[in-house]
Structures are given as C-alpha cells and as structure tokens.
Amino acid sequence: MATLCKNCGHALIYDPGIKNMLCTTCGATFKAEEVESEAKKFREDERVRSRGEIYGDDNEEVVEEFLENYIYTCSECGGEIVIHGSEASTKCVYCGNPNVVFSRISKEKMPDFIIPFSVTREQALAAIKHKIEHSLFVPEEIKNFQPEDVRGIYLPYWIVEADFQGVCVVSSRVSQGKSSTTIYSGRRGNLHLKKFPVDGCAILSNESSARLEPFRLSEMKPFDEDYLLGFYSNASDINYEELWHVPGDRAKEIFEATALYDVSGSSRKIVSEAHMVSVLNNYQYAMFPVWFVTFTYEGQHNTILVNGQTNKVVCGLPWRKPLFWAMTIGIGLALTFLSFFAFKALFTVMFNMAVSRRSSSSRSDGRSKLIVAIAAGIITLFTT
C-alpha cells in the first residue's frame, strides 16, 4: 500500500538524491520518519516463525513483525523480486528475461536495519560509463549501450559475528649452505569476525556479493519501509548452513594467509589443516542498496551491478577476444625481435672486445678464447 503526501494526497517515493521522501506531484519532501504508510496503520499483529525455527539454531523464540510483499518470479532463471506499492514487474533484473509473472503474496520477516539508497539512477549510469569507456577490449557497442532496465533493489544481508579456531601444518624449503631442506611448522590461531555482512540472496553469487563490498555499516538506519518506496527488494532465502559457510570461508582465507606469512623459507604450502567455525546467535537482518542495470548484446542479456551507497561498479562484460589475442601475439613477436637485436648487438660488442684484446696481447689468454667462443656461438645461434 502506498505512502501518501500530506499536502496533496499523491504517492511518495524515496529520492536518493535528497535522501528524503518526495512527492512527484507537488514537490513536497518529508523525512521517512515523518510519514506513515497505510500498511503500517492496518498491519495485523501476527507472529511469524522465529530465527531458530527457520535457521535451526538455538535462539529463543521471539515475536517479529512482517512485511506483506508481492513476489514476482522469473521463468528463465528462477529469480524472485519483491514489489512494493502498485508497480508490476515486467522484466527480470538478474538475467533480463521478460517472462516475469506474479507468483504470490508473501509475508516476510521485517529487517532490523536498512542502508537507504544514496546513489541516484543518473549517478549509477555515469559511474558505469566512466568505468567502461576506457576499456580497450570492451566492444564499442557496449561502451555506448542503452540500458533496457535500471532497477534499484534492496538486497537482504545478515550481519553476523563468528568465531574461528584453526590449526595447520605448513611445509617450506630452507637453505642450508649450498643445499636446501624441507621443514614443517605448526601454526594455530583464533579469529573473531564482527559485523560481518553475509548476502542472504541465493541467486546472487558470493563472488559478485563480495565485489560489491564494502558497505558502510555505520550508516545503517533502523528499518522503515518507506525507504522501499520506488524500489524493489529481495527476501533472504538461505538456510543456516549457508549462513555459516560464508564467514567460515572468509575466516579460513585470513587464517591461511596469516599462517603462510608467518613461516620462513620458500615454497610454503599448507599440507594439513583443521578448523572450527561458530556463528553467534546475535545476527541481524538488514537491507543493502544495489542498482541493477540490464542491456542486451548480440542477443544475450547482461547485468551490471552498482553499489547504491558507494557507487562501486561490478560487471563481467563481453570482450573482444580476437583483438586481445592479436595484441598478445603482436607484443610477443615485437619483444622477441627486440630481444634478438639487443642480444646480437651485445654479443657483437663482446666479440670485438675479445678479438681486440687478443690482438693487442703478446700472449694467448685462456679467458679471451672462452669469451670469443661463447660470443661466436651465441651470434651464430641467433643469426641462423
């Protein structure tokens, strides 16, 4: 249900440019806390399942508020988006497929916090243009692309705390005089992740989510659904095992890098390892802003992501492979020819110096003969 303007009664939207609610009819602006949607007034006090029931942890049962959302599903990739207000979705923001249909009305857990959009649609498009306009291998058609859809979507994130304990054995090579030997070193460590964001949307890859970071968590605000007006959102669809998996992997990477750095020697590698991860039960549910920009190139749908808070651009675009390989081969051949002439000139100088030294000396010098022989052999090798 819409949030209406106090002055003229028309629907309000959230404008990232002014960071306030805006009436596009009369131009009035309000803070999100100053207005109240019809849905807020008439929302029923119903109990939804607790986090413990959903995610299988031991958190005590709590009463939580819910949001009534309209879910649209993509028939191509299975992605779901949540619609707020009266707008109907006609195209999938994840894959660009137009076959997106209404699926169901869903009651979802209300987030604890939200980071409102601070990057406007125009700023997001300008950031994309700036990022790709100087890319040598991006086709010109993409540099001048016309976006088919630009959607602002709030993605679900879980803010978690996790404890990591790990032990490992690292092998390395250590020099002993003219030889080297392999030694084995044991390392043990503890790590605590605090306010670690975990993407709660299964359809967005962990790689894409990690590349969107960082989000400035200090700018989170208590959740107010008016921030959603004019935007889309997605609901969390990961289970507790997946919630544990991401911080566990990140902590493991940090521990392994630290352990390898702490061991002396060369050729360092971890030969055995054991670790334990526990996610604390005080995690919080939040919504983070992301712009999804879709376009079509050679019949394929492509999506570019822009962090709606920092304007960071994340994309994997088609590139001109023939040009890349042609330049790689060309540079390789050029370096080969340059190296050839450089070595030829160098060894010609060495050869002349050796001959000059031999002719001016009254006795034969073994080292001069050796230099002459080496230089002549190398010149012959490069000239044949």
C-alpha positions in Angstrom: 0.0 0.0 0.0 1.3 3.5 -0.9 2.5 6.2 1.4 0.6 9.4 0.6 1.7 13.0 0.6 0.3 15.0 3.5 -0.2 18.0 1.2 -1.8 16.7 -2.0 -2.6 13.0 -1.2 -0.5 11.6 -4.0 2.0 8.7 -3.6 5.5 9.4 -2.2 8.8 7.8 -3.3 12.2 7.8 -1.7 14.7 10.0 -3.6 18.4 9.1 -3.0 19.5 12.5 -4.3 17.9 14.4 -1.5 17.7 11.5 0.9 14.1 12.2 1.7 10.6 11.2 0.7 9.5 13.1 -2.4 6.0 13.8 -3.9 6.5 13.9 -7.7 3.2 15.8 -8.0 3.6 18.8 -5.7 7.3 18.6 -4.9 6.9 18.3 -1.2 9.6 16.5 0.8 9.4 14.6 4.1 11.8 12.6 6.2 10.9 8.9 6.2 10.2 9.0 9.9 7.6 11.8 9.4 5.2 9.8 7.2 3.3 6.7 7.7 2.0 4.3 5.1 -1.5 2.8 5.1 0.1 -0.6 5.5 1.7 0.5 8.8 -1.6 1.6 10.2 -3.5 -1.6 9.5 -0.8 -4.2 9.8 -2.0 -7.1 12.0 -0.1 -8.2 15.0 0.8 -11.7 13.8 3.6 -14.0 15.0 6.0 -15.4 12.4 8.5 -18.2 12.8 11.5 -17.3 14.9 15.0 -17.3 13.6 15.6 -20.5 15.5 12.7 -22.2 13.7 13.8 -21.1 10.3 17.6 -21.5 10.6 17.8 -24.3 13.0 19.9 -22.6 15.7 19.1 -22.4 19.4 18.0 -18.8 19.5 15.0 -18.2 21.7 11.6 -17.8 20.1 10.8 -14.1 19.6 7.8 -12.3 18.1 8.8 -10.4 14.9 7.0 -8.1 12.6 6.4 -9.0 9.0 6.0 -7.2 5.6 3.4 -8.2 3.1 5.1 -8.4 -0.3 4.2 -9.2 -3.8 6.5 -11.8 -5.3 7.3 -12.0 -9.0 9.2 -15.0 -10.4 11.4 -15.2 -13.5 10.6 -18.3 -15.6 14.1 -18.3 -17.0 16.5 -18.2 -14.0 14.0 -18.7 -11.2 15.0 -15.3 -9.6 12.4 -13.6 -7.4 11.9 -9.9 -6.8 9.6 -8.2 -4.2 7.4 -5.4 -5.3 6.4 -2.6 -3.0 3.4 -0.4 -4.0 1.4 -0.7 -7.2 4.2 -1.2 -9.8 4.2 -4.5 -11.6 7.5 -6.1 -12.7 7.8 -6.9 -16.4 11.5 -8.0 -16.7 13.9 -10.0 -14.6 16.7 -7.8 -13.1 19.0 -10.7 -12.8 19.0 -12.1 -16.3 16.9 -9.7 -18.3 14.3 -12.2 -19.3 10.9 -10.5 -20.0 8.9 -13.5 -18.9 8.4 -12.4 -15.3 5.0 -13.2 -13.8 3.2 -12.6 -10.5 3.9 -15.6 -8.2 2.3 -15.0 -4.8 1.8 -12.7 -1.8 4.3 -13.4 0.9 4.7 -12.3 4.5 8.5 -11.9 5.1 10.4 -11.1 8.3 10.8 -7.3 8.7 14.5 -6.3 8.6 16.2 -4.8 11.6 18.2 -2.2 9.6 18.5 -0.6 6.2 21.1 1.4 4.3 19.0 3.8 2.1 20.0 4.5 -1.4 22.3 7.5 -1.6 23.3 7.0 -5.3 20.8 8.2 -7.8 19.9 6.4 -11.1 21.8 9.0 -13.1 24.9 8.7 -10.9 24.9 4.9 -11.3 24.8 5.1 -15.1 27.5 7.8 -15.1 29.8 5.5 -13.0 29.2 2.6 -15.4 30.1 4.8 -18.4 33.2 6.1 -16.7 34.4 2.5 -15.9 34.0 1.0 -19.3 34.7 4.0 -21.7 38.5 3.5 -21.4 38.4 -0.3 -21.5 40.4 -1.3 -24.6 38.8 -4.8 -25.1 35.2 -3.8 -24.5 33.3 -3.5 -27.8 32.2 -0.1 -28.8 28.6 -1.2 -28.9 28.8 -1.9 -25.1 30.6 1.4 -24.4 27.6 3.2 -26.0 25.0 0.8 -24.6 21.4 1.9 -23.9 20.1 0.3 -20.7 16.9 -1.6 -21.1 16.1 -1.5 -17.4 17.6 0.3 -14.4 16.2 -1.0 -11.1 17.1 -0.1 -7.6 16.9 -3.2 -5.4 17.4 -3.7 -1.7 19.3 -7.0 -1.2 19.0 -9.0 2.0 22.1 -9.3 4.2 22.7 -10.9 7.6 25.1 -9.1 9.9 26.8 -11.8 11.9 29.5 -12.4 14.4 31.6 -15.6 14.1 34.4 -17.3 16.0 37.0 -19.2 14.1 39.6 -21.6 15.5 42.2 -23.2 13.3 45.4 -25.3 13.3 47.6 -26.2 10.3 51.0 -27.6 9.3 53.0 -25.6 6.8 55.9 -27.0 4.7 58.6 -24.8 3.4 62.1 -25.0 1.9 65.0 -23.6 4.0 68.6 -23.1 2.6 71.4 -24.8 4.5 74.7 -23.9 2.8 74.6 -24.9 -0.9 71.6 -27.2 -0.3 68.0 -26.8 1.0 65.8 -29.0 3.1 62.1 -29.2 3.8 60.8 -28.2 7.3 57.4 -28.5 8.8 55.9 -25.8 11.0 52.8 -25.9 13.1 50.5 -22.8 13.4 47.4 -22.2 15.5 45.1 -19.2 15.7 41.8 -17.7 16.7 39.8 -15.2 14.7 36.7 -13.2 15.6 34.6 -11.7 12.8 32.4 -8.8 14.0 29.6 -7.1 12.0 30.4 -9.4 9.0 27.8 -9.0 6.2 26.5 -12.2 4.6 24.5 -11.9 1.4 21.1 -13.6 2.0 20.1 -13.8 -1.7 21.0 -17.2 -3.1 20.7 -16.2 -6.7 23.5 -13.6 -6.4 26.9 -15.3 -6.4 29.2 -15.0 -3.4 31.8 -13.6 -5.8 29.5 -10.8 -7.0 28.4 -10.0 -3.5 32.0 -9.8 -2.2 32.9 -7.5 -5.1 30.1 -5.1 -4.2 31.6 -4.6 -0.8 32.3 -2.7 1.3 29.1 -1.2 2.6 29.5 1.4 5.3 27.6 -0.3 8.2 27.9 2.9 10.3 25.3 4.4 8.0 22.6 1.8 8.7 19.3 3.1 9.9 16.5 1.4 11.8 14.3 -0.2 9.2 11.5 1.9 7.9 9.5 0.5 4.9 9.1 4.0 3.5 12.7 3.7 2.3 11.5 0.9 0.0 9.1 3.2 -1.9 10.1 3.5 -5.6 12.4 0.5 -5.3 12.4 -3.3 -5.3 13.7 -5.7 -2.8 14.5 -9.4 -2.3 13.9 -11.6 0.7 16.5 -13.8 2.3 16.4 -17.4 1.0 19.5 -19.0 2.5 19.5 -21.6 5.4 21.7 -21.7 8.5 24.3 -23.9 6.8 24.8 -21.4 4.1 24.8 -18.6 6.6 27.7 -20.4 8.4 29.5 -21.2 5.2 30.4 -17.6 4.0 32.0 -16.3 7.2 33.7 -19.7 7.7 35.3 -19.5 4.2 36.4 -15.8 4.7 37.9 -16.6 8.1 39.7 -19.6 6.7 41.3 -17.5 4.0 42.5 -15.0 6.5 43.9 -17.7 8.8 45.7 -19.5 6.0 47.3 -16.3 4.6 48.5 -15.3 8.0 49.9 -18.8 8.7 51.8 -18.8 5.4 53.2 -15.3 6.0 54.4 -16.3 9.5 56.5 -19.2 8.3 60.1 -18.6 7.0 61.5 -20.2 3.8 60.3 -20.6 0.3 57.7 -22.8 -1.5 55.4 -22.5 1.5 52.2 -24.5 1.4 49.7 -25.9 3.9 49.9 -29.7 4.0 47.2 -30.4 6.7 44.6 -28.3 8.4 41.6 -28.4 10.8 39.3 -25.7 11.9 36.0 -25.0 13.6 33.6 -22.1 13.0 30.6 -21.0 15.1 28.2 -18.2 14.1 26.8 -16.4 17.2 23.1 -16.1 17.6 23.0 -12.3 17.8 22.9 -11.8 14.0 20.7 -9.1 12.5 18.8 -8.8 9.3 19.4 -5.8 7.0 18.7 -4.5 3.5 21.5 -3.0 1.4 21.0 -0.9 -1.8 22.2 -2.1 -5.3 21.4 -0.8 -8.7 20.8 -3.5 -11.4 21.3 -2.3 -15.0 20.4 -4.7 -17.8 21.1 -4.5 -21.5 21.3 -6.8 -24.5 24.4 -7.5 -26.6 24.4 -10.0 -29.5 21.1 -11.5 -28.3 22.4 -12.1 -24.7 21.2 -10.4 -21.6 23.8 -8.7 -19.4 23.6 -7.2 -16.0 25.8 -4.6 -14.3 25.7 -4.0 -10.6 26.3 -0.7 -8.8 26.6 -0.3 -5.1 23.8 2.0 -4.2 25.8 3.5 -1.3 29.3 3.8 -2.6 28.7 3.9 -6.4 31.2 1.0 -6.9 30.6 -0.8 -10.3 30.7 -4.6 -10.6 30.4 -6.2 -14.0 31.6 -9.0 -16.2 31.2 -7.8 -19.8 31.8 -9.5 -23.1 35.2 -8.6 -24.6 36.9 -8.7 -28.0 38.9 -11.9 -27.8 40.3 -11.6 -31.4 41.7 -8.2 -30.6 43.2 -9.5 -27.3 44.9 -12.4 -28.9 46.1 -10.3 -31.8 47.7 -7.8 -29.5 49.2 -10.5 -27.3 50.8 -12.2 -30.2 51.9 -8.9 -31.7 53.5 -7.8 -28.5 55.2 -11.2 -28.1 56.7 -11.0 -31.6 57.8 -7.4 -31.1 59.6 -8.3 -27.8 61.2 -11.3 -29.5 62.6 -9.2 -32.3 63.8 -6.5 -29.9 65.5 -9.1 -27.7 67.1 -10.7 -30.8 68.7 -7.4 -32.0 69.6 -6.4 -28.4 71.4 -9.7 -27.7 73.0 -9.6 -31.2 74.4 -6.1 -30.6 75.6 -7.0 -27.1 77.5 -10.1 -28.1 78.9 -8.4 -31.2 80.5 -5.8 -28.8 81.7 -8.6 -26.6 83.2 -10.4 -29.6 85.0 -7.3 -30.9 86.4 -6.5 -27.4 87.7 -10.1 -27.1 89.3 -10.0 -30.5 90.9 -6.6 -29.8 92.3 -7.8 -26.5 93.8 -10.9 -28.1 95.4 -9.0 -30.9 97.0 -6.4 -28.6 98.3 -9.0 -26.2 101.6 -10.8 -26.7 100.4 -14.0 -25.1 97.3 -16.0 -25.5 94.8 -15.7 -22.7 92.5 -18.6 -22.0 89.7 -16.4 -20.8 89.7 -14.4 -24.0 89.4 -17.6 -26.0 86.5 -18.7 -23.9 84.7 -15.3 -24.4 85.3 -15.4 -28.1 84.0 -18.9 -28.4 80.8 -18.1 -26.4 80.1 -14.9 -28.3 80.6 -16.6 -31.6 78.4 -19.5 -30.7 75.5 -17.2 -29.5 75.8 -14.9 -32.5 75.6 -18.0 -34.8 72.6 -19.3 -32.8 70.6 -16.1 -33.2 71.5 -15.5 -36.9 70.6 -18.9 -38.1 
